[in-house]
Structure formats: structure tokens, C-alpha cells
Amino acid sequence: MAQNFGMPMPAAHSGAQRSRPVKYLVTIDSGGYRVARLFLANRELVNEFDAAVAELGYMTAGVVPQVGLLGAEWDLALRGHSVAERAGAEAYTLAD
């Protein structure tokens, strides 16, 4: 008799590769609101959320941001933002 109380056992985990870790957290003004964006090391956008959430403070505690993302390495990732928005943007490096 099985000891699973009538519930099926979960399937074995697949050997699928896990997602890559996020390297950059960028906060930038967008249409009058501050948004936070998570990027991989190649600056591929992973997620975007409201920068006013409390969790942002926990994620960036003790990390000194790079202010002003005007370099060419951010051109593709931040296309559509004005020079002023990019100048006020902050990038936190979360992983090496």
C-alpha cells in the first residue's frame, strides 16, 4: 500500500537548465513613474516592476549604484528613454 494518502507522487525533476542569474537591477524614470528593471549580464531584459515597492530596498541594501547610464553598453537595453532619463538612471550590480 502506498503512503501517499491517495495523492499522486510528483514527477521527477527534469534535467532542464535553470535560468541564468540576474546581474543588473536598473531604476529609471519612465513616463513620470520610476520603474525597476532586471537584466542578465548581456543586458537582456528579464522583468520590470514598480520601483516604489519595499522589496527594492532589500535587494539594493549595501550596493552602490552606477548613476547615469549613458554608455553605449546600455543603448539597446534602454532604447526609448530620453538622455535625461538615462542620466538619472541607477544600475545596481547584483551578481558577478
C-alpha positions as CSV (number, residue, x, y, z in Angstrom):
1,M,0.0,0.0,0.0
2,A,1.3,3.4,-1.0
3,Q,1.9,6.0,1.7
4,N,0.8,9.0,-0.4
5,F,-2.7,9.3,1.1
6,G,-4.4,8.9,-2.3
7,M,-2.4,11.7,-4.0
8,P,-0.2,11.0,-6.9
9,M,3.5,11.4,-6.4
10,P,5.1,14.4,-8.2
11,A,7.1,13.6,-11.3
12,A,10.9,13.5,-11.1
13,H,12.6,16.9,-11.8
14,S,13.7,17.3,-15.4
15,G,17.3,17.9,-16.2
16,A,16.4,21.2,-17.9
17,Q,18.8,24.0,-17.4
18,R,17.8,26.6,-14.9
19,S,17.6,30.3,-15.8
20,R,20.6,32.4,-15.6
21,P,21.0,34.8,-12.6
22,V,20.1,38.4,-12.9
23,K,23.1,40.7,-12.9
24,Y,21.8,44.2,-13.0
25,L,18.9,46.0,-11.3
26,V,18.2,49.3,-13.0
27,T,15.9,52.0,-11.8
28,I,14.8,54.6,-14.3
29,D,12.1,57.2,-14.8
30,S,9.5,56.1,-17.5
31,G,6.6,58.4,-18.3
32,G,6.6,60.1,-14.9
33,Y,7.0,56.9,-12.9
34,R,10.1,55.2,-11.6
35,V,10.4,51.6,-12.8
36,A,12.9,48.9,-11.8
37,R,14.2,46.5,-14.5
38,L,16.1,43.3,-14.1
39,F,18.7,42.4,-16.7
40,L,21.0,39.5,-17.4
41,A,24.8,40.0,-17.8
42,N,24.2,40.5,-21.6
43,R,21.7,43.3,-20.7
44,E,18.7,41.2,-21.8
45,L,15.6,42.4,-20.0
46,V,14.1,39.7,-17.7
47,N,11.5,41.6,-15.7
48,E,10.1,45.0,-14.9
49,F,8.2,46.3,-11.9
50,D,7.3,49.4,-10.0
51,A,10.3,50.9,-8.2
52,A,8.2,52.1,-5.3
53,V,7.9,48.5,-3.8
54,A,9.6,47.9,-0.4
55,E,11.5,44.9,-1.7
56,L,13.6,47.1,-3.8
57,G,15.3,48.4,-0.7
58,Y,16.1,44.9,0.4
59,M,17.5,44.0,-3.0
60,T,19.8,47.0,-3.1
61,A,20.9,47.2,0.5
62,G,24.6,47.8,0.7
63,V,25.1,48.0,-3.1
64,V,26.4,51.3,-4.5
65,P,24.7,52.1,-7.8
66,Q,26.3,53.4,-11.0
67,V,24.4,56.6,-11.7
68,G,23.9,57.8,-15.3
69,L,23.6,55.0,-17.8
70,L,24.7,57.0,-20.9
71,G,27.3,54.5,-22.1
72,A,27.0,52.6,-25.4
73,E,26.6,49.3,-23.5
74,W,23.1,50.4,-22.3
75,D,21.9,51.8,-25.7
76,L,19.9,48.8,-26.7
77,A,18.6,47.9,-23.3
78,L,17.4,51.4,-22.6
79,R,16.2,52.4,-26.1
80,G,13.2,54.6,-26.0
81,H,14.4,56.6,-22.9
82,S,15.5,60.2,-23.2
83,V,19.0,61.3,-22.3
84,A,17.7,63.0,-19.2
85,E,16.0,59.7,-18.0
86,R,19.2,57.8,-18.7
87,A,21.3,60.4,-16.9
88,G,19.2,59.9,-13.8
89,A,19.0,56.1,-14.0
90,E,20.8,53.9,-11.5
91,A,22.3,50.5,-12.1
92,Y,22.9,48.1,-9.2
93,T,25.3,45.1,-9.9
94,L,23.7,42.2,-8.1
95,A,25.9,39.3,-9.2
96,D,29.4,38.9,-10.7
